Amino acid sequence: MGRGIGSERELVRKLDGLGFAVLRAPASGSRTKLDRPDILAGRKGFCLALEVKTTAKSILYVEKASVAQLLRFSERFGAKAMLAVKFKHKGKGWLLLEPGKLPSTRKGYRIAFKEALKTGKSLESLVAHKLETYLQPS
């Protein structure tokens, strides 16, 4: 089993439980030449393209190419691009972060746990708020 597949499957189950139709894309990211998110989820006309990232550390680094690929796919598909981030051992679950609002580094993006808590959205917020609020331009 590849790295991260268990986390992706956990996220798929959680999104399904929230009423989303969910697809996990095998061989996404750097293992394919196609722009493809890890997970595609839709609910009542609202579509999310998710790049899934997990870490046991308090800072997560994401490569520029990974985010660029997600943004290209989302633009073509008409989906809202989000990073689904989980800081393991922190007890906070999944956080959704907008790629355009991440602090950049020379090679990509840096996400600190404390900052992710402030700016990230919970999965449950996807259904607690009107979906239209997520369709606003970033």
C-alpha positions in Angstrom: 0.0 0.0 0.0 1.4 3.4 -1.0 2.1 6.2 1.3 -0.9 8.3 2.2 -3.5 5.9 0.7 -4.9 5.1 4.2 -5.3 8.8 4.9 -7.0 9.3 1.5 -9.4 6.5 2.2 -10.2 8.0 5.6 -10.9 11.3 4.0 -13.1 9.6 1.3 -15.2 8.0 4.1 -15.6 11.3 6.0 -16.7 13.2 2.9 -19.1 10.4 1.9 -20.5 10.6 5.5 -21.2 14.3 4.9 -23.2 13.5 1.8 -20.6 14.0 -0.9 -20.2 11.8 -3.9 -16.4 11.0 -3.8 -13.8 9.6 -6.2 -10.2 8.8 -5.2 -7.8 9.1 -8.1 -5.1 6.3 -8.0 -1.8 7.4 -9.4 -2.3 11.1 -8.9 0.3 13.7 -8.4 3.9 13.0 -9.4 3.1 9.4 -10.5 1.3 10.6 -13.6 1.8 13.2 -16.3 -1.9 14.1 -16.1 -3.1 16.9 -13.9 -5.2 15.0 -11.4 -6.2 15.6 -7.8 -6.0 13.0 -5.1 -9.8 13.2 -4.5 -12.7 14.7 -6.4 -15.8 15.3 -4.3 -19.2 16.8 -5.2 -22.4 17.6 -3.5 -25.4 19.3 -5.0 -23.5 21.0 -7.8 -20.5 22.0 -5.6 -17.3 20.3 -6.7 -14.0 20.0 -4.8 -10.6 19.0 -6.1 -8.5 17.9 -3.1 -4.8 17.4 -2.8 -4.3 15.3 0.4 -1.3 16.0 2.7 -0.5 14.6 6.1 2.4 15.1 8.5 3.4 14.1 12.0 5.4 17.4 12.3 4.0 20.8 13.2 5.0 22.3 9.8 4.0 20.8 6.4 5.8 21.7 3.2 4.1 21.3 -0.1 5.9 21.4 -3.5 5.0 24.1 -6.0 4.4 21.5 -8.7 1.8 19.7 -6.6 -0.2 22.9 -6.1 0.2 24.0 -9.7 -1.2 20.7 -10.9 -4.2 20.9 -8.6 -4.9 24.5 -9.7 -4.7 23.5 -13.4 -7.0 20.6 -13.0 -9.5 22.6 -10.9 -9.6 25.4 -13.5 -10.3 22.9 -16.4 -12.8 20.9 -14.4 -14.6 23.8 -12.7 -13.9 22.6 -9.2 -12.8 24.5 -6.1 -9.2 23.6 -5.4 -8.3 22.9 -1.8 -5.6 21.2 0.2 -6.9 18.7 2.7 -4.3 18.7 5.4 -4.0 16.6 8.5 -1.5 17.2 11.2 -1.3 13.8 12.9 -1.1 13.5 16.7 -2.6 17.0 17.0 -6.2 15.8 17.5 -7.8 18.4 15.1 -8.7 16.2 12.2 -8.8 17.4 8.6 -8.4 21.1 7.6 -9.2 22.5 4.2 -6.8 25.2 3.0 -7.0 27.4 0.0 -3.9 27.0 -2.1 -3.8 30.7 -3.1 -3.5 31.8 0.6 -0.5 29.7 1.5 2.8 31.3 2.5 5.4 30.4 -0.2 9.0 29.3 0.1 11.6 28.9 -2.5 10.5 25.4 -3.5 6.8 25.5 -2.6 4.6 26.3 0.4 4.9 26.1 4.1 2.0 25.4 6.4 2.4 25.7 10.1 -0.1 23.9 12.3 -1.1 27.0 14.3 -1.7 29.0 11.0 -3.6 26.1 9.5 -5.9 26.2 12.5 -6.6 29.9 12.0 -7.1 29.9 8.2 -8.3 26.3 7.5 -11.9 25.1 7.4 -13.2 21.9 8.9 -14.8 19.3 6.6 -18.1 19.8 8.5 -18.0 23.5 7.6 -18.6 22.4 4.0 -22.1 21.4 4.9 -22.7 23.7 7.8 -22.4 26.8 5.6 -24.1 27.5 2.3 -22.1 25.9 -0.4 -22.2 29.2 -2.4 -19.8 30.7 0.0 -17.1 28.3 -1.3 -17.8 29.3 -4.8 -16.7 32.9 -4.3 -13.4 33.7 -6.1 -10.4 33.3 -3.9 
